[in-house]
Amino acid sequence: MLFAANLGVENDPPAGVEGLRCLHRALREHLTERQRDEDDERLFVELAGSYLGVVVCNALGQGTHDKRDGRHGIRFSSGEFFDPFSAIERVLDADDIRTCLASEIARAEALARGRGDGNWLAVKRHLIPRVVGPRFFARIGAETEHASVFTRALADDVRVAVLLRERGRARYVLDSEVARWPVTPAEVMRAAIDNLARTSAQARFFRCDGDAYAYIVARTGDGLDSSRLLLPGLHEVLAPELGESFAAAIPHRDSLMACALDSPDALAALRARATTEAANAAHSITPELFIVEKGGRLRALVA
């Protein structure tokens, strides 16, 4: 095994508890390396994930290679699926790698016994919502091997998808995954929005003044500004500036703009800018405007 060779134990790769100790040591050493590029990180995850898969299969006496939702992993005799590569990514992201590794092993054992959670507990804190428009569905088929992406309607042809963001990569959650999780689709979306709220403490909003109007523009630069339209707390942040109800636009992935509803000039400027940006952006969503009401309630603004 390449990973075992890298550890200098290729002649007698450790198994069981000793194998996990060996893996823990490799994870710790990897995290202390000062110079790591994206290719190095990807290779390490692939090798460490493969090693973890072998250790798990040997320890449990079962497990065969399988591919599910575009992911390679282990299918146990219980029918449950374990992705050792995602497990390694979660361990690398953890504050305490020893505890997280033990948790991943415990979950693999539970899956092998048919007592799995469909991976829900492992992925819950890594979910983020993303607002998508009609162009999204024109390209997403090839990226997900024509699998159905989990979405919920927002307005007209605008929908909300859910990203699973783990170390160094992100992918869209599929309907088939949500069906296996022991929660409702509404709970999946709520968890994603809660995660977004936690990442939005440093969101940046700026006031732009025109000749006879003003509007607010989000410029956080993390690819999540359009998704912040979904945050119930957005109303509390912008209402003191724009009024009890206000208009908002999300023409593309990195854009969130808002203005007062009682300013015709501001509304016209916002609509014109949203139309231009939606037509030209790589990750276009919609030129349409929304009304944001108390409690974060959203509805389409009819022209």
C-alpha positions as CSV (number, residue, x, y, z in Angstrom):
1,M,0.0,0.0,0.0
2,L,1.3,3.5,-0.9
3,F,0.1,4.9,2.4
4,A,1.8,2.2,4.4
5,A,4.9,2.6,2.3
6,N,4.9,6.3,3.1
7,L,4.8,5.4,6.8
8,G,7.6,2.9,6.3
9,V,5.5,-0.1,7.3
10,E,4.7,-1.5,3.9
11,N,6.1,-4.9,4.8
12,D,3.7,-5.4,7.7
13,P,0.9,-2.8,7.6
14,P,-0.6,-2.5,11.1
15,A,-4.3,-3.5,11.5
16,G,-6.8,-3.0,14.3
17,V,-6.0,-0.7,17.1
18,E,-2.3,-0.5,16.0
19,G,-3.4,0.5,12.5
20,L,-5.6,3.3,13.9
21,R,-2.6,4.5,16.0
22,C,-0.5,4.5,12.9
23,L,-3.2,6.5,11.0
24,H,-3.6,9.0,13.9
25,R,0.2,9.6,13.9
26,A,0.1,10.2,10.1
27,L,-2.8,12.6,10.4
28,R,-1.0,14.6,13.2
29,E,2.2,14.8,11.2
30,H,0.4,15.8,8.1
31,L,-1.3,18.7,9.9
32,T,2.1,20.0,11.2
33,E,3.6,20.2,7.7
34,R,4.0,23.8,6.8
35,Q,4.0,23.6,3.0
36,R,1.0,21.7,1.5
37,D,-0.6,22.5,-1.8
38,E,-4.0,21.4,-3.0
39,D,-2.6,18.4,-4.9
40,D,-0.7,17.2,-1.8
41,E,-3.9,17.5,0.3
42,R,-6.0,15.6,-2.2
43,L,-3.4,12.8,-2.4
44,F,-3.1,12.5,1.3
45,V,-6.9,12.2,1.7
46,E,-7.0,9.5,-1.0
47,L,-4.2,7.5,0.6
48,A,-5.3,7.9,4.2
49,G,-9.0,7.2,3.2
50,S,-8.0,4.0,1.5
51,Y,-5.9,2.9,4.5
52,L,-8.8,3.7,6.8
53,G,-11.1,1.6,4.6
54,V,-8.8,-1.4,4.7
55,V,-8.4,-1.1,8.5
56,V,-12.2,-0.9,9.0
57,C,-12.9,-3.8,6.7
58,N,-10.2,-6.0,8.4
59,A,-11.4,-5.1,11.9
60,L,-15.1,-5.8,11.1
61,G,-14.6,-8.8,8.9
62,Q,-16.9,-7.4,6.2
63,G,-17.2,-4.6,3.6
64,T,-16.9,-4.4,-0.2
65,H,-16.1,-1.5,-2.4
66,D,-19.1,0.4,-3.7
67,K,-19.9,3.8,-5.3
68,R,-22.9,5.8,-4.1
69,D,-23.9,9.3,-5.2
70,G,-20.6,9.7,-7.0
71,R,-18.6,8.8,-3.9
72,H,-16.4,5.7,-3.4
73,G,-16.6,3.9,-0.1
74,I,-17.5,0.6,1.7
75,R,-20.8,-1.2,1.6
76,F,-21.4,-3.3,4.6
77,S,-23.5,-6.5,4.7
78,S,-26.2,-4.4,6.5
79,G,-26.5,-2.4,3.2
80,E,-25.2,0.8,4.9
81,F,-22.5,2.8,3.2
82,F,-19.3,4.3,4.8
83,D,-17.2,6.9,3.0
84,P,-13.7,6.8,4.5
85,F,-12.4,9.7,2.4
86,S,-15.0,12.1,3.8
87,A,-14.3,10.7,7.2
88,I,-10.6,11.6,6.8
89,E,-11.6,15.1,5.7
90,R,-13.7,15.6,8.8
91,V,-10.9,14.4,11.0
92,L,-8.5,16.8,9.4
93,D,-11.0,19.6,10.1
94,A,-11.5,18.7,13.7
95,D,-10.1,20.4,16.7
96,D,-9.3,17.1,18.3
97,I,-8.3,14.6,15.7
98,R,-8.1,11.7,18.1
99,T,-11.6,12.1,19.3
100,C,-13.0,12.7,15.8
101,L,-11.2,9.6,14.4
102,A,-12.7,7.5,17.2
103,S,-16.1,8.9,16.4
104,E,-15.7,8.0,12.7
105,I,-14.7,4.5,13.7
106,A,-17.7,4.2,16.0
107,R,-20.0,5.4,13.2
108,A,-18.5,2.8,10.8
109,E,-19.2,0.1,13.4
110,A,-22.8,1.3,13.9
111,L,-23.3,1.3,10.1
112,A,-22.0,-2.3,9.9
113,R,-24.5,-3.3,12.5
114,G,-27.3,-1.6,10.5
115,R,-27.7,1.1,13.1
116,G,-26.5,4.0,10.9
117,D,-27.9,7.5,10.8
118,G,-27.5,7.7,7.0
119,N,-24.5,9.9,7.6
120,W,-26.6,12.8,8.9
121,L,-24.8,13.5,12.1
122,A,-21.4,13.5,10.3
123,V,-22.5,16.0,7.6
124,K,-25.0,18.2,9.5
125,R,-22.6,20.9,10.4
126,H,-21.1,21.1,6.9
127,L,-24.3,22.0,5.1
128,I,-24.7,25.5,3.5
129,P,-27.7,26.7,1.4
130,R,-27.2,28.1,-2.0
131,V,-29.8,30.0,-4.1
132,V,-29.8,28.8,-7.7
133,G,-31.5,30.0,-10.9
134,P,-32.6,28.2,-14.1
135,R,-29.0,28.3,-15.6
136,F,-27.9,26.1,-12.7
137,F,-30.1,23.2,-13.9
138,A,-28.7,23.4,-17.4
139,R,-25.2,22.5,-16.3
140,I,-25.6,20.5,-13.1
141,G,-26.6,17.2,-14.7
142,A,-23.1,16.4,-16.0
143,E,-21.5,17.4,-12.7
144,T,-23.7,15.0,-10.6
145,E,-23.9,12.2,-13.1
146,H,-27.6,13.1,-13.9
147,A,-28.6,12.5,-10.3
148,S,-31.3,14.7,-8.8
149,V,-30.1,17.6,-6.7
150,F,-32.0,18.3,-3.6
151,T,-33.7,21.7,-3.8
152,R,-36.6,23.6,-2.4
153,A,-38.6,26.4,-4.2
154,L,-38.0,30.0,-3.3
155,A,-39.9,31.9,-6.0
156,D,-40.9,31.1,-9.6
157,D,-37.8,29.4,-11.1
158,V,-35.5,30.3,-8.2
159,R,-34.7,27.5,-5.9
160,V,-32.5,26.8,-2.9
161,A,-30.0,23.9,-3.1
162,V,-27.8,22.7,-0.3
163,L,-24.0,22.4,-0.5
164,L,-22.0,19.9,1.5
165,R,-18.7,21.7,2.2
166,E,-15.8,19.6,3.5
167,R,-12.1,20.1,3.5
168,G,-11.0,21.4,0.1
169,R,-14.1,20.6,-1.8
170,A,-17.9,21.1,-2.0
171,R,-20.7,19.3,-3.7
172,Y,-24.5,19.5,-3.9
173,V,-26.6,17.3,-1.7
174,L,-28.8,14.8,-3.6
175,D,-32.4,13.8,-3.1
176,S,-31.2,10.2,-2.6
177,E,-29.0,11.3,0.4
178,V,-31.8,13.3,2.0
179,A,-34.1,10.3,1.7
180,R,-31.7,8.2,3.8
181,W,-31.2,10.8,6.5
182,P,-33.4,10.4,9.6
183,V,-34.8,14.0,9.4
184,T,-37.3,15.9,7.2
185,P,-36.2,18.0,4.2
186,A,-37.3,21.1,6.2
187,E,-34.9,20.1,8.9
188,V,-32.1,19.7,6.4
189,M,-32.7,23.2,5.1
190,R,-33.0,24.6,8.6
191,A,-29.6,23.1,9.5
192,A,-28.0,24.6,6.4
193,I,-29.4,28.0,7.2
194,D,-28.3,27.8,10.8
195,N,-24.7,27.0,9.6
196,L,-24.9,30.0,7.3
197,A,-25.9,32.2,10.1
198,R,-22.9,31.1,12.1
199,T,-20.5,32.0,9.2
200,S,-22.1,35.4,8.7
201,A,-21.0,37.2,11.8
202,Q,-18.4,39.0,9.6
203,A,-20.7,39.7,6.7
204,R,-20.0,43.1,5.2
205,F,-22.7,45.6,4.0
206,F,-22.0,49.0,2.4
207,R,-24.3,51.9,1.7
208,C,-24.2,53.2,-1.9
209,D,-25.7,56.7,-2.5
210,G,-27.2,57.9,-5.7
211,D,-28.4,61.4,-6.6
212,A,-31.8,60.9,-4.9
213,Y,-31.6,57.4,-3.4
214,A,-29.5,54.9,-1.5
215,Y,-29.2,51.2,-1.5
216,I,-27.2,48.6,0.5
217,V,-24.7,46.1,-1.1
218,A,-23.2,43.0,0.5
219,R,-19.5,42.6,-0.2
220,T,-18.3,39.8,2.0
221,G,-16.5,38.0,-0.9
222,D,-17.0,34.5,0.4
223,G,-19.4,33.3,-2.3
224,L,-22.3,33.2,0.1
225,D,-23.8,36.7,-0.1
226,S,-26.8,35.8,-2.2
227,S,-27.6,33.0,0.2
228,R,-27.8,35.5,3.0
229,L,-31.1,36.5,1.7
230,L,-32.4,33.4,3.4
231,L,-31.2,34.5,6.9
232,P,-34.1,35.6,9.2
233,G,-31.6,38.0,10.8
234,L,-31.0,39.9,7.6
235,H,-34.2,41.9,8.3
236,E,-33.0,42.9,11.7
237,V,-29.7,44.1,10.2
238,L,-31.1,46.2,7.3
239,A,-34.6,47.3,8.5
240,P,-33.3,50.2,10.6
241,E,-31.7,51.6,7.4
242,L,-34.3,50.6,4.8
243,G,-37.6,50.3,6.6
244,E,-39.9,47.7,8.0
245,S,-40.2,46.0,4.6
246,F,-37.6,46.5,1.9
247,A,-36.6,45.2,-1.6
248,A,-33.7,42.9,-2.3
249,A,-32.0,41.5,-5.3
250,I,-29.7,38.5,-5.8
251,P,-28.7,38.6,-9.5
252,H,-25.8,36.1,-9.0
253,R,-24.1,34.0,-6.5
254,D,-21.9,36.7,-5.0
255,S,-24.4,39.5,-5.0
256,L,-27.0,40.7,-2.5
257,M,-28.4,44.3,-2.8
258,A,-31.3,46.0,-1.0
259,C,-33.2,49.3,-1.1
260,A,-36.3,50.9,0.5
261,L,-39.6,50.1,-1.0
262,D,-40.9,53.6,-0.9
263,S,-38.2,55.0,-3.2
264,P,-39.1,54.7,-6.9
265,D,-35.7,55.9,-8.0
266,A,-33.9,53.3,-5.7
267,L,-36.2,50.5,-7.0
268,A,-35.6,51.4,-10.6
269,A,-31.8,51.5,-10.0
270,L,-31.8,48.2,-8.2
271,R,-33.9,46.5,-10.9
272,A,-31.7,47.9,-13.6
273,R,-28.5,46.7,-11.9
274,A,-30.0,43.3,-11.1
275,T,-31.0,42.8,-14.7
276,T,-27.5,43.7,-16.0
277,E,-25.7,41.5,-13.5
278,A,-28.0,38.5,-13.9
279,A,-27.4,38.7,-17.7
280,N,-23.7,38.8,-17.5
281,A,-22.6,36.8,-14.4
282,A,-21.1,33.3,-14.6
283,H,-23.3,32.1,-11.7
284,S,-26.5,33.9,-12.6
285,I,-29.6,33.5,-10.4
286,T,-32.4,36.0,-11.3
287,P,-33.0,39.6,-12.2
288,E,-36.2,39.6,-10.2
289,L,-36.6,41.5,-6.9
290,F,-37.9,40.2,-3.5
291,I,-39.7,41.8,-0.6
292,V,-38.1,41.1,2.7
293,E,-40.5,41.4,5.6
294,K,-40.3,41.2,9.4
295,G,-39.1,37.8,10.6
296,G,-37.2,37.3,7.3
297,R,-40.3,36.4,5.3
298,L,-39.7,36.6,1.5
299,R,-42.0,37.1,-1.4
300,A,-41.6,38.1,-5.0
301,L,-41.9,41.8,-5.8
302,V,-44.3,42.1,-8.7
303,A,-43.2,44.7,-11.2
